Amino acid sequence: MLVREGRRLGVEHMVVTHPMSSSVRMTVAQMQEAAKAGAFLELVYVPTLTKESINRKAQFSVSDVANTIRKVGPEFVILSTDMGQVGFPPPPEGMAAYIAELRAQGLTQRELDRMTKENPARLLGLPVL
């Protein structure tokens, strides 16, 4: 609903953050609709992690993320980590681990480059190299 209204009002750049997380819980169909309306979906790494020291369980798996990417399309996804929080590695280490796990799930380097470099550049209005 917000993405449709944003588009109606002329908003050109939109990001739906944490669409898979328990606070949002979008269905794949809703994510596809948001993507079709022009939004990027930000899929983050931290919700896939269990952290015993802070009694935190994973909300979903990296496999779930990979399957969602396949259904929505990498051209509509931005990857990030949400790292930098107490008890988690620094963001660069987290991103490297996230990318490695998604690669192990069968995503190609081309798809990963799209989600980590090209889509963020488009969102910010930067040239895509």
C-alpha positions in Angstrom: 0.0 0.0 0.0 2.8 2.4 0.9 4.7 1.6 -2.3 1.6 2.2 -4.4 0.9 5.5 -2.7 4.6 6.6 -3.0 4.5 5.9 -6.7 1.2 7.8 -7.0 2.8 10.8 -5.3 5.8 10.6 -7.6 8.4 9.1 -5.3 11.0 7.7 -7.6 13.3 5.7 -5.2 11.8 3.4 -2.6 13.2 0.7 -0.4 11.2 -1.9 1.6 13.5 -2.7 4.5 13.3 -6.1 6.2 10.4 -7.5 4.1 11.0 -11.1 5.4 11.5 -10.1 9.1 9.0 -10.8 11.8 8.2 -7.1 12.1 7.0 -6.9 8.4 6.4 -10.5 7.1 5.6 -9.7 3.5 4.5 -12.6 1.4 6.4 -13.3 -1.8 3.4 -12.0 -3.7 3.5 -8.8 -1.8 7.2 -8.4 -2.4 6.6 -9.1 -6.1 3.9 -6.4 -6.1 6.2 -3.9 -4.4 9.0 -4.7 -6.9 6.5 -4.3 -9.8 5.6 -0.8 -8.4 9.3 0.2 -8.5 10.6 -0.5 -5.0 13.8 -2.3 -4.1 13.6 -5.0 -1.4 16.4 -4.9 1.2 17.2 -8.4 2.4 19.4 -8.4 5.4 21.7 -11.0 6.9 21.3 -10.6 10.7 17.7 -12.2 10.8 19.2 -15.4 9.4 21.6 -15.7 12.4 21.2 -17.3 15.8 23.1 -15.6 18.5 23.1 -17.6 21.7 24.9 -15.0 23.8 22.0 -12.6 23.4 19.3 -15.4 23.2 18.4 -14.5 19.7 17.1 -17.1 17.2 17.2 -16.9 13.5 13.9 -15.7 11.9 14.6 -17.5 8.6 17.5 -19.1 6.8 19.9 -17.9 4.0 18.2 -20.6 1.9 14.9 -18.8 2.5 16.5 -15.6 1.3 17.9 -17.2 -1.8 14.5 -18.7 -2.7 12.9 -15.3 -2.2 15.5 -13.7 -4.5 14.7 -16.3 -7.1 11.0 -15.6 -6.9 11.2 -11.8 -6.7 14.2 -11.3 -9.0 17.7 -10.0 -8.2 17.0 -6.9 -10.2 14.6 -5.8 -7.3 16.8 -6.8 -4.4 19.5 -4.9 -2.3 21.6 -7.0 0.1 22.8 -5.6 3.4 23.7 -7.0 6.7 22.4 -5.0 9.7 25.8 -5.8 11.3 27.5 -3.3 13.6 25.2 -4.3 16.4 26.7 -5.6 19.7 27.6 -9.2 19.5 27.9 -9.4 15.7 30.9 -9.0 13.4 31.7 -5.7 11.7 29.6 -5.0 8.5 32.4 -5.9 6.0 32.9 -9.3 7.6 29.2 -9.9 7.7 28.7 -8.9 4.1 31.5 -11.3 3.0 29.9 -14.1 5.0 26.4 -13.3 3.6 27.6 -13.3 0.0 29.5 -16.6 0.5 26.4 -18.2 1.9 24.2 -17.0 -0.9 26.8 -18.2 -3.4 26.7 -21.6 -1.7 22.9 -21.5 -2.3 23.6 -21.2 -6.0 23.3 -17.5 -6.7 25.7 -16.4 -9.4 28.4 -13.8 -9.1 26.4 -11.7 -11.7 23.3 -11.8 -9.5 25.3 -10.9 -6.4 27.0 -8.0 -8.2 23.6 -6.8 -9.2 22.2 -6.8 -5.6 25.3 -5.5 -3.9 26.6 -2.9 -6.4 24.3 -2.1 -9.3 21.0 -1.9 -7.6 22.3 0.3 -4.7 23.9 2.6 -7.4 20.6 2.9 -9.2 18.8 3.7 -6.0 21.2 6.5 -5.3 21.2 7.8 -8.8 24.8 6.9 -9.4 26.2 5.6 -12.6 26.3 1.8 -12.9 29.8 0.8 -13.9 
